[in-house]
Amino acid sequence: MTNLDSDYTDTEWIEEVYQLLREIVAVSVSPQHLPKMPDLVKNALSLANKAKTIQQKADGRIIPLESLEWVGDVRQFLLDLFRDSLGADAPRLSVNFGQRARGLLKQAKDIKEKVAEKKS
């Protein structure tokens, strides 16, 4: 994979995480969105795996080095979300996940802005 491919996938990952967190926040405030949970959980595992790759390469080219803790927090959140859903008979979202998603979403917005500035 070239650096440009890596840059693109890191940027794409941030956007996908941002969108997933937005959807999780929406589910947390409006149970009518709860049927989306199985799809969100499937996406969570894939994004968690990509987070591990980002942490391992950690070159700071796209995702600022000071944001790597956030990447780790997102990875842990996504893995926790996935694990929590394994035992569920029906789609559900614990209150704690909505609160965690809100905090990570705010940070995601800030990181998206930093990445956009870097690319300009």
C-alpha positions in Angstrom: 0.0 0.0 0.0 1.4 3.4 -0.9 1.4 6.4 1.4 -1.4 7.9 -0.6 -3.5 4.8 -0.1 -2.8 4.8 3.6 -3.6 8.5 3.9 -6.9 7.9 2.1 -7.9 5.0 4.3 -7.0 6.8 7.5 -9.1 9.8 6.4 -11.9 7.4 5.3 -11.6 5.6 8.7 -12.1 8.9 10.6 -15.1 9.7 8.5 -16.6 6.2 9.0 -16.0 6.4 12.8 -17.6 9.9 12.9 -20.7 8.6 11.1 -20.9 5.5 13.2 -20.7 7.5 16.4 -23.4 9.9 15.2 -25.7 7.0 14.5 -25.0 5.5 17.9 -25.8 8.8 19.6 -29.0 9.0 17.5 -29.9 5.5 18.7 -29.2 6.4 22.3 -31.6 9.4 22.2 -34.3 7.8 20.1 -35.1 4.2 20.5 -36.9 4.2 17.2 -33.5 3.8 15.6 -32.7 0.7 17.6 -33.3 -1.7 14.6 -30.1 -0.2 13.1 -28.0 -1.7 15.9 -27.1 -5.0 14.2 -25.7 -3.2 11.2 -23.8 -0.7 13.4 -22.3 -3.5 15.4 -21.1 -5.3 12.3 -19.4 -2.1 11.1 -17.9 -1.6 14.6 -15.7 -4.7 14.5 -14.2 -3.8 11.1 -13.5 -0.2 12.3 -11.9 -1.6 15.5 -9.5 -3.7 13.4 -8.5 -0.7 11.3 -7.9 1.3 14.5 -5.4 -1.3 15.6 -3.6 -0.9 12.2 -3.6 2.9 12.6 -2.1 2.6 16.1 0.6 0.2 14.9 1.9 2.5 12.1 1.4 5.7 14.1 3.4 8.0 11.8 1.3 11.1 12.4 1.0 11.8 8.7 -2.8 12.0 8.7 -4.0 11.3 12.2 -2.0 13.6 14.6 0.1 11.8 17.1 -1.6 13.5 19.9 -4.9 11.9 18.7 -3.6 8.3 19.0 -5.1 8.0 22.5 -8.5 8.8 20.9 -7.9 6.1 18.3 -7.3 3.7 21.2 -10.4 4.9 23.0 -12.5 4.4 19.8 -11.1 0.9 19.3 -11.9 0.0 22.9 -15.4 1.5 22.6 -16.1 -0.4 19.4 -14.8 -3.7 20.8 -17.0 -3.2 23.9 -20.0 -2.4 21.8 -19.4 -5.6 19.8 -18.9 -7.7 22.9 -22.0 -6.3 24.5 -24.1 -7.1 21.5 -23.0 -10.8 21.4 -25.1 -11.7 24.4 -28.2 -9.7 23.3 -31.3 -11.5 22.0 -32.6 -8.3 20.6 -30.9 -5.0 19.5 -30.1 -2.8 22.5 -27.8 0.0 23.5 -26.7 0.5 27.1 -26.9 4.0 28.3 -23.2 4.0 28.9 -22.5 3.5 25.2 -24.5 6.6 24.2 -22.6 8.7 26.7 -19.2 7.4 25.6 -20.2 7.8 21.9 -21.0 11.5 22.6 -17.6 12.2 24.0 -15.8 10.3 21.2 -17.9 12.1 18.6 -16.9 15.5 19.9 -13.2 14.5 19.7 -13.8 13.0 16.2 -15.1 16.3 15.0 -12.0 18.1 16.3 -9.7 15.5 14.7 -11.6 15.7 11.3 -10.9 19.5 11.4 -7.2 19.0 12.2 -6.9 16.4 9.4 -8.6 18.8 6.9 -6.2 21.6 7.9 -3.2 19.2 7.4 -4.4 18.3 3.9 -4.9 21.9 2.9 
